[in-house]
Amino acid sequence: MINRINQNLYSRGHMNENQFGFRHQKSTIDAAIVVKEYVQESLAAGDVIALVSLDVKGAFDAAYCPAILKEMRDSGSPKYLYKLT
């Protein structure tokens, strides 16, 4: 099911490149590398850096299903994916 939803999102350009969770071939290591590169570039430019990190364990388990379904419907997801979800 997640593969079909992801394929639909990718094909319509609804997947943000800065999202690392629930993405094929992307992990927390990839996210850490992006942050490291950003910090290095900013420090080299003389910028001040502040970093806040938040890990929400079990966030998907507490997701509000009606809002997910509404977003799927509003964004034009195919009916079969909406019904399957």
C-alpha positions as CSV (number, residue, x, y, z in Angstrom):
1,M,0.0,0.0,0.0
2,I,2.7,2.5,0.9
3,N,4.5,1.8,-2.4
4,R,1.4,2.7,-4.3
5,I,0.8,5.8,-2.3
6,N,4.5,6.9,-2.7
7,Q,4.4,6.2,-6.5
8,N,1.3,8.4,-6.7
9,L,2.9,11.2,-4.7
10,Y,6.2,11.0,-6.7
11,S,4.5,11.0,-10.1
12,R,2.5,14.1,-9.3
13,G,5.4,16.0,-7.6
14,H,3.9,16.0,-4.1
15,M,6.9,14.6,-2.3
16,N,9.3,17.2,-0.8
17,E,12.9,16.4,-1.4
18,N,13.7,17.5,2.2
19,Q,11.6,14.6,3.6
20,F,13.8,11.7,4.6
21,G,11.3,9.5,6.6
22,F,9.2,7.0,4.7
23,R,11.2,7.4,1.6
24,H,13.0,4.8,-0.5
25,Q,16.8,5.1,-0.5
26,K,16.7,7.9,2.2
27,S,17.5,7.5,5.9
28,T,18.4,9.4,9.0
29,I,22.1,9.2,7.9
30,D,21.2,11.1,4.7
31,A,19.4,13.7,6.8
32,A,22.4,14.1,9.1
33,I,24.7,14.5,6.1
34,V,22.5,17.3,4.7
35,V,22.6,19.1,8.1
36,K,26.4,18.6,8.4
37,E,26.9,20.1,5.0
38,Y,24.6,23.0,5.7
39,V,26.4,23.8,9.0
40,Q,29.8,23.6,7.4
41,E,28.8,26.0,4.6
42,S,27.2,28.4,7.0
43,L,30.2,28.4,9.4
44,A,32.5,29.0,6.5
45,A,30.4,32.0,5.5
46,G,30.7,33.3,9.1
47,D,27.0,32.7,10.0
48,V,25.8,31.8,13.4
49,I,24.2,28.4,13.7
50,A,21.5,27.1,16.1
51,L,20.2,23.5,15.8
52,V,17.2,22.0,17.4
53,S,16.6,18.3,16.9
54,L,13.3,16.5,17.7
55,D,12.6,12.8,17.4
56,V,9.0,12.1,17.8
57,K,8.9,8.4,18.6
58,G,5.7,6.7,17.4
59,A,4.4,9.9,15.6
60,F,2.9,7.9,12.8
61,D,1.0,5.7,15.3
62,A,-0.7,8.9,16.6
63,A,-1.4,10.4,13.2
64,Y,-4.9,11.8,12.9
65,C,-6.5,9.6,10.2
66,P,-9.4,11.9,9.2
67,A,-6.8,14.6,8.4
68,I,-4.7,12.2,6.3
69,L,-7.8,11.1,4.4
70,K,-8.9,14.7,3.8
71,E,-5.5,15.6,2.4
72,M,-5.6,12.5,0.1
73,R,-9.0,13.5,-1.1
74,D,-8.2,17.2,-1.5
75,S,-4.9,16.5,-3.4
76,G,-6.6,14.3,-5.9
77,S,-5.3,10.9,-4.9
78,P,-7.0,8.1,-6.8
79,K,-10.2,6.8,-5.3
80,Y,-8.8,3.3,-5.0
81,L,-5.9,4.5,-2.8
82,Y,-8.3,6.6,-0.7
83,K,-10.6,3.6,-0.1
84,L,-7.7,1.3,0.5
85,T,-6.3,3.7,3.1
